[in-house]
Amino acid sequence: MQVAYKLESRETVDREFSPLLDIKDQYPKYVVTMDDFWKENVGGVQHVHISDFLLMEF
């Protein structure tokens, strides 16, 4: 899991998603942010808003 305030630039997106993309297992991976408008997943890493993440059932 990575946590960032906002994904405002391409460099921030790369910085937050790259470490999780390098892990080669089948466990779910998340990037949790305060971004409302951008909710795309990248290479199997799920991007979720903090409120959605806190309400998720694991």
C-alpha positions as CSV (number, residue, x, y, z in Angstrom):
1,M,0.0,0.0,0.0
2,Q,1.2,3.5,-0.9
3,V,-0.4,6.7,0.4
4,A,-0.1,10.1,-1.2
5,Y,-2.1,13.3,-0.9
6,K,-2.7,13.9,-4.6
7,L,-1.4,12.5,-7.9
8,E,-0.8,15.9,-9.5
9,S,2.1,15.1,-11.9
10,R,3.4,12.2,-13.9
11,E,6.4,12.0,-11.6
12,T,4.1,11.6,-8.6
13,V,2.2,8.8,-10.3
14,D,5.4,7.0,-11.2
15,R,6.8,7.4,-7.7
16,E,3.7,6.0,-6.0
17,F,2.9,3.1,-8.4
18,S,6.4,1.9,-9.4
19,P,7.3,0.2,-6.1
20,L,4.1,-1.7,-6.1
21,L,4.4,-2.7,-9.7
22,D,7.9,-4.2,-9.0
23,I,6.4,-6.7,-6.5
24,K,5.6,-9.9,-8.3
25,D,3.0,-11.6,-6.1
26,Q,-0.8,-12.0,-6.2
27,Y,-1.7,-9.9,-3.2
28,P,-3.9,-6.8,-3.8
29,K,-2.0,-3.5,-4.0
30,Y,-3.4,-0.1,-3.4
31,V,-2.5,3.5,-3.9
32,V,-4.7,5.6,-1.6
33,T,-5.1,9.3,-2.3
34,M,-7.5,12.3,-1.9
35,D,-8.0,12.5,-5.7
36,D,-11.7,12.4,-6.6
37,F,-11.4,12.7,-10.4
38,W,-8.8,10.1,-11.3
39,K,-9.6,6.5,-10.3
40,E,-7.7,4.4,-12.8
41,N,-5.9,1.3,-11.9
42,V,-2.3,0.9,-13.2
43,G,-1.0,-2.5,-14.0
44,G,-3.2,-4.2,-11.4
45,V,-2.5,-1.7,-8.7
46,Q,-5.8,-0.2,-7.5
47,H,-6.1,3.5,-7.1
48,V,-8.8,4.4,-4.5
49,H,-9.9,7.5,-2.6
50,I,-9.2,7.4,1.1
51,S,-12.9,7.4,2.1
52,D,-13.6,4.4,-0.2
53,F,-10.6,2.6,1.2
54,L,-11.6,3.1,4.8
55,L,-15.1,1.7,4.0
56,M,-13.7,-1.4,2.2
57,E,-14.2,-4.8,3.7
58,F,-11.2,-7.1,3.6
